[in-house]
Amino acid sequence: MNYKQSMSDSSLHIETTAVTRGKRTARHRLDKAKYGRLLSKLQPTMPKNAKEHHRLLEIVESLLDKGELRSPEETALAEILIAVVSRYEQARYNPLRSKPHELLEFLMEEHALRQRDLLDIFPTRSRVSEVLSGKRAITKEQAVRLGQRFGVDASAFIEMPG
């Protein structure tokens, strides 16, 4: 996407353009002042925890729900927020890269669970603590029960050699 600046009525606009069959066509105009106010109001940053992640997801959802009523500035904001959320999720929640105890920690955080909430799967809170710290592996039976509880494949909770 290319950006072109133009002066109009003493307000600065950014026009996004797309190249179609060798021709440039304008897709929408951004009013920098309006866009700046949106950014100032929301102050989007990379989420540092599940609560901030959830807040950004709610904002994106509300923007997407507007459909055709969404302004060009709101569309641009949604695009940025989606990229930020996606980057956070890939870095934090990629189960293919995550160790079983990291996945369990993430799922507990997402579901607002404490160690005592898993006593139906683990015998004691200290056992949950040992698993979360990576000192103890999750057994196959525990993996199956965790998979059922969180709706994920049990194999995600089994440490693969390598």
N, C-alpha and C positions, 0 to 999 in steps of 0.2 A: 504494500500500500504506500503510495506516495503522498506527501503532504505539501500543500501550496498555501502560502499566506497571502492574504489580500486585505487592503484597507477599504472599509465600507462604513459610511456614516460614523466615522471616527471610532469604530469598534473593530477590533482585530478578530478575524475569523480564520479558521483552518478548514480547508476543503479537502476531503479525502477523495482520491481518484482511483479508478480501477482501469486497467488496460484491457480492452476488449477488442480482439481482432486488430491489434495494432493501433487502435484509437483510444484516447483517454476520455473517460466519461466520469462526470461528477456523481458521487453516490449520495453524499449529504454534506451539509455545512455545519461546522461546529462553531458555536459562539464561545470564544475563549473565556469571556467573563462569566457566562452561565456555567460552563464546564468547571471553571475555577471555583465557583460557589459550591457546586456539587462536591468537588473534591475536598474543599475546606470543611463542609458540613460532615462528611462521612469519614474523612481522614483515614483512608485505607492503608493498612500496613500488612506486612507478612504476618499471618497468625502465629502466635507463640504457644497456643494451647487450644484444646477442643472448644472452649467457650468462644474464643475469638474466631475460630474457624466456623462455628455454627452461626455467629453473627453475620459474617460475610456471606454465607450460604443463604441466609434469610434475605439479605439485601439483593443478592443476585436473583433469587426467586421472585421477589416483589417487582424487580425491574423486568424480568422476562414475562411475568403475568400481564404486563401492560400491553404486550403485543404491538400492534401498529400505532398505538397511542404513545409509545415510547419516543421521546425526543432523540435527536442525533447525539446530544450530550449524554443522555442516559444510556444509549446504546454503547457509546465509547466507554463509559464507566463500567457497564456490565462486562464488556470485553476484557478490560483490565482486571476486574475482580475475578472473572473466571480463570484468567491466566495465573493470578496470585494463588487462588484456591487450589488449582490444579498442581502448581509447583509445590505447594505445601503438602498436598496429599501424596504426591509421588515421593517426596523426600521422607515423609513421616510414616505413611501407611502402606507402602508397597509390600504386600504379604510375601511376594517372591524374594524380596531382599531381607525381610524381617526374620528375626529369630523367634522361635515359639514364645518365649517369655516376653519379647517386645510386642508381639501381636496380642497376647493376653493383656498386657498392660494397656495397650491402646483400646481394646474392647471394653475393659473395665472402665476406663476414662470416659469413653463414648456413652456407656450405659450408666454412668454415675454409680459404679459399684465399689464397695470396699472389700477388703480381704475377708471379712466375716460373711459377706454375701456369697462367697464361694465354698462355704463349709459343707454344702451338699455334694461337692465334688472332691474337695481336699479334706483330709482328716482334721487338720488344725490350722490356725492362722499362721503359725510359724512355718508350716509346710508351704502355704501360699506365698509367704515372704521369701522362702528359699527358692521357689520356682521363679518368682518375679525378679529376683536378683541374679538368676542364672546359675545359682549354686546347685540346683537340683533339676533334673529333667522331668518333663511331664510324661507320665506313663501312658501307654496305649489306651487303657480304660478311661483315664482322665481326659485324654485327647478326644475320644468319642463323645464323652459327656459334654465337654466344652464345645465341640462342634455342634452338637444338638442344641445346646443352650443359646449359642450365638448365631446359628444358622450358617456356619461355614464348614468347609471340608475338614474332617478330623486330621488329615495329613498336615495341615498348616501348623498344628501344634506338636508335630513330631520333628525332632532335630535330625536333619539329614547329614550324614557324614560328608566331609569334603571340605 
